[in-house]
C-alpha cells in the first residue's frame, strides 16, 4: 500500500486511534510512504486527499482509498476508481481474509464515521454470497 506523507502525518497525529499511531511508528513492509512530485492544490481538498490523488495520478494507479465525499467526487472526476474503507472490508471479507463484523466493531471504537445504510448493504451482499 502506498500513502503520501500528508496521509502518514494524519495517521500519526494524536487524533488517530492508538493502534494506528503504533502502526505508523514502525510501518510494516507492505506500507510505503511516497511523496508525489506534483501536487495540484487547487482541488480544494485537505492535504492528505490532495497528495493521495496526486500520487495515484503520477503512478497511474486507478484504485484509490478515499472516504471523504468531496475527495471521492474529485477522484472520480479525475478518472480514479474510488474505494471506501467499507468497500475494502467487504471485499476482504468476501475473499475470507477477515471477519467483517469484527472489523466493523473495531471501526466503531475509533473516530471513523460509519453510515449504517452502507454497512447494512455490505452485510446483505456478503450474506448473499454465502453458500
C-alpha positions in Angstrom: 0.0 0.0 0.0 1.3 3.4 -0.9 0.5 6.6 1.0 1.8 10.1 0.7 3.5 12.0 3.6 0.3 14.0 4.4 -1.7 10.8 4.9 1.2 9.4 7.1 1.0 12.6 9.2 -2.7 12.2 9.6 -2.3 8.6 10.7 0.4 9.6 13.1 -1.4 12.5 14.7 -2.7 12.4 18.3 -6.3 12.3 16.9 -5.7 8.9 15.3 -6.6 5.7 17.1 -3.7 4.4 19.3 -3.4 1.2 17.2 -2.9 3.3 14.1 -0.3 5.5 15.8 1.6 2.4 16.9 1.5 1.1 13.4 2.9 4.3 12.0 5.8 4.4 14.5 7.2 1.4 12.6 5.4 1.0 9.3 5.2 -2.6 8.1 7.0 -3.6 4.9 3.7 -3.5 2.9 3.2 0.2 3.7 5.3 2.7 1.7 5.3 6.4 2.1 6.0 8.1 -1.2 5.8 11.8 -1.9 4.1 12.9 -5.2 6.2 15.1 -7.4 3.4 17.4 -8.5 0.6 18.5 -6.2 -2.5 20.4 -7.5 -3.5 22.4 -4.5 -6.4 23.9 -6.5 -8.5 20.8 -5.9 -10.0 22.2 -2.7 -9.3 19.1 -0.7 -7.3 18.6 2.5 -3.6 17.8 2.2 -4.0 14.0 2.6 -6.6 13.7 -0.1 -4.8 16.1 -2.4 -1.5 14.2 -2.1 -3.2 10.8 -2.4 -4.8 11.8 -5.7 -1.6 13.4 -7.0 0.3 10.2 -6.2 -2.3 7.9 -7.8 -2.3 10.0 -11.0 1.5 10.2 -11.1 1.9 6.4 -10.7 -1.0 5.5 -13.0 -2.8 3.7 -10.1 -6.6 3.8 -10.7 -8.0 2.5 -7.4 -7.7 4.9 -4.5 -8.9 4.6 -1.0 -10.9 7.7 -0.3 -13.6 8.1 2.3 -14.4 11.8 2.3 -17.3 12.7 0.0 -15.7 15.7 -1.7 -12.4 13.7 -2.2 -14.4 10.8 -3.8 -16.1 13.2 -6.2 -12.8 14.8 -7.3 -11.2 11.3 -7.6 -14.0 10.2 -9.9 -13.8 13.3 -12.0 -10.1 12.7 -12.5 -10.7 9.1 -13.7 -9.7 7.3 -10.5 -11.6 4.3 -9.1 -12.7 5.3 -5.6 -12.8 2.7 -2.9 -14.0 3.4 0.7 -12.9 1.7 3.8 -16.1 -0.3 3.9 -15.7 -1.5 0.3 -12.2 -2.7 1.2 -13.5 -4.5 4.3 -16.4 -6.0 2.3 -14.1 -7.3 -0.5 -11.7 -8.7 2.1 -14.5 -10.5 3.9 -15.9 -11.9 0.7 -12.5 -13.4 0.0 -12.4 -14.9 3.5 -9.5 -12.8 4.6 -11.2 -11.1 7.5 -14.3 -11.2 9.7 -16.4 -8.3 8.6 -18.3 -7.9 11.8 -15.2 -7.9 13.9 -13.6 -5.2 11.8 -16.8 -3.1 11.8 -16.8 -3.3 15.6 -13.2 -2.2 15.7 -14.0 0.8 13.5 -16.9 1.8 15.8 -14.4 2.4 18.7 -12.4 4.8 16.6 -13.2 8.3 15.2 -14.3 6.7 11.9 -17.8 7.7 10.9 -19.9 4.8 9.6 -23.0 5.2 7.6 -25.3 2.5 8.7 -27.1 2.1 5.4 -23.7 1.3 3.7 -22.8 -1.2 6.5 -26.2 -2.8 6.1 -25.8 -3.0 2.3 -22.4 -4.7 2.7 -23.9 -7.2 5.1 -26.6 -8.1 2.7 -24.2 -8.6 -0.2 -21.9 -10.7 1.9 -24.9 -12.8 3.1 -26.0 -13.3 -0.5 -22.5 -14.6 -1.4 -22.6 -17.3 1.4 -23.2 -20.8 0.2 
